[in-house]
Amino acid sequence: MRILFVLVLLVFSYISYGQKQQDSLAFKTKFLGLPVAFYQPETKLGFGAAGFFSFKTNRFDSTLRISQLNLGGAYTLENQILTYASFDIWTNKNKYNLFGEVGYYRYFYYFYGVGNKQRNREAYNVNYPRIRITAERNVRPYLYFGIKYIYDAFDLVKRDSAGVLIQNQIKGSNGGTISGLGLSSKFDNRNSNFYPTKGWKVNGNITFFDRFLGSDFTYTATELDITNYKGFGKDRVLATYVYSRFINSSGEAPFFHLSRMGGNRRMRGLYDGYYMDKQLIGWQTEYRTPVWWRFGLVGFVGNAVVASSISNIHIKNVRTTAGAGLRFLLDKERKINLRIDYGLSKDTSGFYLTIGEAF
């Protein structure tokens, strides 16, 4: 979403549940609330709220990682709705980790085509529920394995009369359902969920989409992400993130689930999906530092490339984004930041507002 005007009311709520004098050593559950409003020509005025819960499933376990729940919702005067709940739950001395997202969206998006060629922008409106659930179990120190499930049901309710989607030239032009089951793994020895200053996080997964699972499309998606954090004292940290996503060459993935660059996490500055194709490889690095009181600054840069196949990945198609951001420390104990970033590229630029770091 390209927000042309953002009004942020920094009204933060801190709620602790069931605290007694003898529980002073227990971890306190907290809630951060953030009302937001925005305006852009396609949506008119939009308004809503976002909330961030941080808690432990066992308040007295000092070694247990902090769980989090993000809630958000918005409504626009064009009768568009965005609702979501993302979660990251840790239980039983970090033996089990459940994370994912559940949401419903009635919104519009831009489509710029598939591949690396310059092309026109066309808008389309879509309604869809979304489910992302991964459950992992610890099998060795810092090493987890599990299963994952992905579901989207895209209903394209309006397409540009002069675009290619309405001509049904692109796989998924009429919408459809994706439903996939897969295997997931990760290595995670970071020293914090919210603001790591050292350690590694490596994610790898493979998901199979097939008609017997209720999917209208058959393909396989494989992902590998590697993130490293190197601290320099006083919460100064250099974070580096390398990522990739591959769809099998014979797969029939719809355009709305191709490998894509852009958005508020990867390649900030590019519209989410400005470039998309079956294969994606990218990296980004970010330097984070506190500057005064609760305020901090970051600078970031990244590259990524998409292609129809591994053999078609070429240096000439590598895209670059860069930018800077402001951080406001909402919770000193947990080091949870309000993130405001501005990124730019040769093609697009944008502001991003959310809670928590990009990676």
Secondary structure, DSSP 4 states (H G I P E B T S, - for coil): ---SEEEE---------S--GGGTTSPPPEEEEEEEEEEETTTEEEEEEEEEEEE-SSTT-TTSPPEEEEEEEEEETTS-EEEEEEEEEEETTTTEEEEEEEEEEEEEEEE--SBSS----EEEEEEEEEEEEEEEEEEETTEEEEEEEEEEEEEEEEE-TTSSGGGT-STTTT-EEEEEEEEEEEEE--S-SSS-SEEEEEEEEEEEE-GGGT-SS-EEEEEEEEEEEEE-STT-EEEEEEEEEEE-TT----GGGSEEE-SSSSSTTS-TTSEEESEEEEEEEEEEEEEETTEEEEEEEEEEEEESSGGG--GGG-EEEEEEEEEEEEETTTTEEEEEEEEEESS-EEEEEEES---
